[in-house]
């Protein structure tokens, strides 16, 4: 997950905003205490296996061998599950070399014959280096939670798509070059949200071949100590959608979803909301691992590895999203 200079989540993520309770209602503390069993066909162990497989590829930065390997893996995975694969490919100036680097957004379409559609999004690139790492900011960054977890979640959710009685079409959209950024702080060079910005611009300039009703972006959803609050941008642009999704989580007894505004996050939902005017929320746990332990944050460090993540966390978010999909009317 990227941040822009001056954004409230920069540094150690201390960008708490008003923290206003939206409704005064607490989330039911069920599920975790009794042990989480996701609804069929979701499988927490399988989801975790997908995350580990992604991280074994190493760095998956835009244009690298690791990214190319991941693209082939995802194409084979979703094609095998019956998804319709589409690539959106364009070139972008590399921030270090100045040469052209290929950027590839991946779309997986379910029920492509339906004109009314919703988007489920994830960035699937990793930041080039763990720039927040206190010991080795030029080391290997595998992005287990940041980039990997939301990608693995959609890989797992793919198993459900042919089994759901969907009344709308669904597109999984994997954004490339979410953070093609080198360095940190004042020494940062590069661009954020390249893939999502291009997609949003093309959606506007080419005209809608289909009508997107809403979008859900997922980012950093694998933390073992999952804490999911609304972010300020989501609640500004799509408050109804945010309340609907968190309401479903409450019905499912998932206390990890807390209905309050906690951070102002600049993420791939920005161009979807501001350029494409598509109401999109971000399901994101920016406090990694917790608000109280920000001094040992794993964000953008070499410690962002699969052992900090949980298949249960990923399938809890997937279960909420799956329930939301099933409630969409034509």
C-alpha positions as CSV (number, residue, x, y, z in Angstrom):
1,X,0.0,0.0,0.0
2,X,1.4,3.3,-1.0
3,X,1.2,6.7,0.6
4,X,1.8,10.2,-0.8
5,X,4.1,12.8,0.9
6,X,2.1,14.6,3.5
7,X,-0.6,12.0,3.6
8,X,-1.8,11.2,7.1
9,X,-0.6,7.6,6.9
10,X,3.0,8.5,6.0
11,X,5.8,7.4,8.3
12,X,4.5,5.0,11.0
13,X,0.8,5.6,10.1
14,X,-0.1,8.1,12.8
15,X,-2.8,9.7,10.7
16,X,-5.8,9.2,13.0
17,X,-8.6,11.6,12.2
18,X,-11.8,12.4,14.1
19,X,-12.4,8.7,15.1
20,X,-16.1,9.5,15.1
21,X,-18.4,6.7,15.9
22,X,-20.8,6.6,12.9
23,X,-23.8,4.9,14.6
24,X,-22.9,4.2,18.2
25,X,-23.5,0.5,17.6
26,X,-20.8,-2.0,18.5
27,X,-19.8,-4.9,16.4
28,X,-20.8,-8.3,17.9
29,X,-17.9,-10.1,19.4
30,X,-18.6,-13.5,17.9
31,X,-16.8,-15.9,15.5
32,X,-13.3,-15.6,16.8
33,X,-14.0,-16.8,20.3
34,X,-15.7,-19.9,19.0
35,X,-13.2,-20.5,16.2
36,X,-13.7,-19.2,12.7
37,X,-15.1,-21.5,10.0
38,X,-15.7,-19.6,6.8
39,X,-18.8,-20.3,4.7
40,X,-18.3,-22.8,1.9
41,X,-16.5,-22.9,-0.4
42,X,-14.0,-20.6,1.3
43,X,-11.0,-22.3,2.9
44,X,-8.6,-20.4,5.3
45,X,-5.8,-22.9,4.9
46,X,-6.0,-22.8,1.1
47,X,-6.0,-18.9,1.2
48,X,-2.9,-19.0,3.3
49,X,-1.3,-21.4,0.9
50,X,-1.9,-18.9,-1.9
51,X,-0.3,-16.1,0.0
52,X,2.8,-18.3,0.7
53,X,3.1,-19.2,-3.0
54,X,3.0,-15.5,-4.0
55,X,5.7,-14.6,-1.5
56,X,7.9,-17.4,-2.6
57,X,8.2,-15.5,-5.9
58,X,10.0,-12.7,-4.0
59,X,9.7,-9.1,-5.1
60,X,6.8,-8.5,-7.5
61,X,7.6,-5.0,-8.4
62,X,6.3,-3.7,-11.7
63,X,8.2,-5.0,-14.7
64,X,10.3,-7.5,-12.8
65,X,10.7,-11.2,-13.3
66,X,8.8,-11.8,-10.1
67,X,5.8,-9.8,-11.4
68,X,5.9,-11.7,-14.7
69,X,5.8,-15.0,-12.8
70,X,2.9,-13.8,-10.7
71,X,1.0,-12.7,-13.8
72,X,1.3,-16.2,-15.3
73,X,0.3,-17.8,-12.0
74,X,-2.8,-15.6,-11.7
75,X,-3.8,-16.1,-15.4
76,X,-3.6,-19.9,-15.0
77,X,-5.4,-19.8,-11.6
78,X,-8.4,-17.8,-12.6
79,X,-8.6,-19.3,-16.1
80,X,-8.8,-22.7,-14.4
81,X,-11.7,-21.5,-12.3
82,X,-13.7,-20.2,-15.3
83,X,-12.9,-16.5,-15.1
84,X,-12.6,-14.5,-18.3
85,X,-9.1,-13.0,-18.4
86,X,-8.4,-9.5,-19.8
87,X,-5.1,-7.5,-19.7
88,X,-4.9,-3.8,-19.8
89,X,-1.3,-3.0,-20.9
90,X,0.5,0.3,-21.2
91,X,3.9,1.9,-20.7
92,X,5.1,4.2,-18.0
93,X,8.3,6.0,-17.4
94,X,10.5,4.2,-14.8
95,X,11.4,6.6,-12.0
96,X,15.1,5.5,-11.8
97,X,16.1,4.7,-15.4
98,X,13.7,7.0,-17.3
99,X,13.1,4.1,-19.7
100,X,9.7,2.7,-20.5
101,X,8.4,0.0,-18.2
102,X,5.4,-2.2,-19.0
103,X,2.4,-1.9,-16.6
104,X,-0.3,-4.6,-16.8
105,X,-3.6,-4.4,-15.0
106,X,-5.3,-7.8,-14.8
107,X,-9.1,-8.1,-15.0
108,X,-10.9,-11.4,-14.3
109,X,-14.6,-11.2,-15.4
110,X,-17.4,-13.3,-14.0
111,X,-20.8,-13.3,-15.8
112,X,-19.4,-11.1,-18.6
113,X,-22.7,-11.1,-20.3
114,X,-24.3,-8.9,-17.6
115,X,-24.0,-5.1,-18.2
116,X,-24.5,-4.0,-14.6
117,X,-21.3,-4.8,-12.8
118,X,-19.3,-4.3,-9.6
119,X,-15.5,-4.2,-9.1
120,X,-13.4,-6.0,-6.5
121,X,-9.9,-4.6,-6.6
122,X,-6.4,-5.2,-5.3
123,X,-3.0,-4.0,-6.2
124,X,-0.7,-6.9,-6.9
125,X,2.7,-5.2,-7.2
126,X,5.1,-4.8,-4.3
127,X,7.1,-1.8,-3.3
128,X,10.7,-2.1,-4.7
129,X,12.3,-2.0,-1.3
130,X,11.3,-2.1,2.4
131,X,12.1,1.6,2.9
132,X,10.7,1.7,6.4
133,X,12.9,-1.1,7.6
134,X,15.1,0.1,10.5
135,X,18.0,-2.2,9.6
136,X,18.0,-2.8,5.9
137,X,15.8,-0.4,3.9
138,X,17.3,-1.8,0.6
139,X,16.6,-5.4,1.5
140,X,14.0,-7.8,0.0
141,X,10.4,-6.8,0.3
142,X,7.9,-9.7,-0.3
143,X,4.8,-7.7,0.7
144,X,2.9,-10.5,2.4
145,X,0.2,-8.2,3.8
146,X,0.9,-5.3,1.5
147,X,0.0,-6.6,-1.9
148,X,0.0,-10.3,-1.2
149,X,-3.0,-10.7,1.1
150,X,-5.6,-9.0,-1.0
151,X,-4.3,-10.9,-4.1
152,X,-4.5,-14.2,-2.2
153,X,-8.0,-13.3,-1.0
154,X,-9.3,-12.9,-4.5
155,X,-7.6,-16.1,-5.5
156,X,-9.6,-17.8,-2.8
157,X,-12.8,-16.0,-3.6
158,X,-12.4,-17.2,-7.2
159,X,-13.5,-20.7,-6.0
160,X,-16.9,-19.3,-5.0
161,X,-17.7,-17.3,-8.1
162,X,-19.2,-20.0,-10.3
163,X,-21.3,-21.2,-7.3
164,X,-22.9,-17.9,-6.4
165,X,-26.4,-16.9,-7.7
166,X,-25.2,-13.5,-8.9
167,X,-27.6,-10.9,-10.3
168,X,-24.8,-8.6,-11.4
169,X,-21.5,-9.2,-13.2
170,X,-18.3,-9.1,-11.1
171,X,-14.9,-8.0,-12.2
172,X,-11.8,-8.8,-10.2
173,X,-9.3,-6.0,-11.0
174,X,-5.6,-6.3,-10.1
175,X,-3.8,-2.9,-10.3
176,X,-0.2,-2.8,-11.3
177,X,2.2,0.0,-10.2
178,X,0.3,1.0,-7.2
179,X,3.6,2.1,-5.7
180,X,6.4,2.2,-8.2
181,X,8.3,4.3,-5.8
182,X,11.9,4.3,-4.7
183,X,13.3,5.8,-1.5
184,X,11.4,7.3,1.4
185,X,10.5,10.7,2.8
186,X,12.1,13.7,1.0
187,X,14.1,11.3,-1.1
188,X,11.1,9.6,-2.6
189,X,11.0,9.3,-6.4
190,X,8.3,7.6,-8.5
191,X,4.6,7.4,-8.9
192,X,1.6,6.1,-6.9
193,X,-1.6,4.6,-8.2
194,X,-0.4,4.3,-11.8
195,X,-2.5,1.3,-12.8
196,X,-5.7,2.5,-11.1
197,X,-5.3,6.0,-12.5
198,X,-4.9,4.7,-16.0
199,X,-7.9,2.4,-15.6
200,X,-10.1,5.2,-14.3
201,X,-9.0,7.6,-17.1
202,X,-9.8,4.9,-19.8
203,X,-13.2,4.3,-18.2
204,X,-14.0,8.0,-18.7
205,X,-12.5,8.5,-22.2
206,X,-13.6,5.3,-23.8
207,X,-17.2,5.5,-22.4
208,X,-18.9,2.8,-20.4
209,X,-19.2,-0.6,-22.2
210,X,-20.8,-1.7,-19.0
211,X,-22.2,0.1,-16.0
212,X,-20.2,-0.2,-12.8
213,X,-22.4,0.2,-9.8
214,X,-19.8,0.3,-7.0
215,X,-16.3,-0.9,-6.2
216,X,-14.5,-2.5,-3.2
217,X,-10.8,-2.2,-2.9
218,X,-8.9,-4.5,-0.6
219,X,-5.4,-3.8,0.7
220,X,-3.5,-5.2,3.7
221,X,-6.2,-7.6,4.8
222,X,-4.1,-10.5,6.1
223,X,-2.9,-9.3,9.5
224,X,-3.3,-11.9,12.3
225,X,-4.4,-9.0,14.5
226,X,-7.0,-7.7,12.0
227,X,-8.6,-4.3,12.7
228,X,-10.7,-2.8,10.0
229,X,-12.2,0.7,10.3
230,X,-13.6,3.1,7.8
231,X,-11.1,5.4,6.2
232,X,-11.9,9.1,5.6
233,X,-11.8,8.9,1.8
234,X,-14.2,5.9,1.6
235,X,-16.6,7.6,4.0
236,X,-16.5,10.8,2.1
237,X,-17.2,9.3,-1.3
238,X,-19.2,6.2,-0.5
239,X,-20.7,6.4,3.0
240,X,-23.7,4.2,2.1
241,X,-21.5,1.5,0.7
242,X,-19.2,1.6,3.7
243,X,-22.1,1.3,6.2
244,X,-23.6,-1.6,4.1
245,X,-20.4,-3.6,4.1
246,X,-19.6,-3.1,7.8
247,X,-23.3,-3.9,8.6
248,X,-22.8,-7.3,6.9
249,X,-19.7,-7.9,9.0
250,X,-21.8,-7.1,12.1
251,X,-24.4,-9.6,11.0
252,X,-21.7,-12.2,10.6
253,X,-20.4,-11.5,14.1
254,X,-17.0,-10.3,12.9
255,X,-15.7,-7.9,15.6
256,X,-12.6,-7.1,13.5
257,X,-14.8,-4.6,11.5
258,X,-15.2,-1.5,13.6
259,X,-17.7,1.2,12.3
260,X,-15.6,4.3,12.8
261,X,-13.4,6.6,10.8
262,X,-9.8,6.0,11.9
263,X,-7.4,7.0,9.1
264,X,-7.4,9.1,5.9
265,X,-5.9,6.6,3.4
266,X,-4.7,7.5,-0.1
267,X,-4.9,4.3,-2.0
268,X,-6.2,3.0,-5.4
269,X,-9.8,4.0,-4.5
270,X,-8.9,7.7,-5.0
271,X,-8.8,7.7,-8.8
272,X,-11.8,5.4,-8.9
273,X,-13.8,7.9,-6.9
274,X,-12.3,11.1,-8.1
275,X,-11.7,10.4,-11.8
276,X,-14.2,7.7,-12.7
277,X,-16.8,8.9,-10.1
278,X,-17.3,5.3,-9.1
279,X,-18.3,4.9,-5.4
280,X,-15.5,2.8,-4.0
281,X,-14.5,1.9,-0.5
282,X,-11.2,0.6,0.8
283,X,-11.1,-2.4,3.2
284,X,-7.7,-1.9,4.8
285,X,-6.0,-2.5,8.1
286,X,-3.3,0.1,8.1
287,X,-2.3,-0.5,11.7
288,X,0.0,-3.5,11.2
289,X,0.0,-5.2,13.6
290,X,-2.0,-2.9,15.9
291,X,-2.6,0.7,16.9
292,X,-0.9,0.2,20.2
293,X,2.2,-1.4,18.6
294,X,3.0,1.1,15.9
295,X,6.6,1.3,17.1
296,X,7.1,-2.2,15.8
297,X,5.1,-1.8,12.6
298,X,5.8,-4.3,9.8
299,X,4.6,-1.9,7.1
300,X,7.1,-1.5,4.3
301,X,9.7,-3.6,6.2
302,X,11.3,-6.9,5.6
303,X,9.1,-8.3,8.4
304,X,6.0,-8.1,6.2
305,X,6.2,-11.9,5.7
306,X,3.5,-14.6,5.7
307,X,4.0,-15.6,9.4
308,X,2.5,-12.2,10.4
309,X,-0.6,-13.1,8.4
310,X,-3.6,-15.4,8.7
311,X,-5.8,-17.3,6.4
312,X,-8.6,-16.7,8.8
313,X,-8.3,-12.9,8.4
314,X,-8.4,-13.2,4.6
315,X,-11.5,-15.4,4.6
316,X,-13.3,-13.2,7.1
317,X,-13.0,-10.3,4.6
318,X,-13.8,-12.6,1.8
319,X,-16.9,-13.8,3.6
320,X,-18.2,-10.3,4.0
321,X,-17.5,-9.4,0.4
322,X,-19.2,-12.7,-0.8
323,X,-22.3,-11.9,1.2
324,X,-22.3,-8.4,-0.3
325,X,-22.1,-9.8,-3.8
326,X,-25.1,-12.1,-3.2
327,X,-27.2,-9.1,-2.1
328,X,-26.7,-7.1,-5.2
329,X,-29.8,-6.7,-7.3
330,X,-29.9,-6.4,-11.1
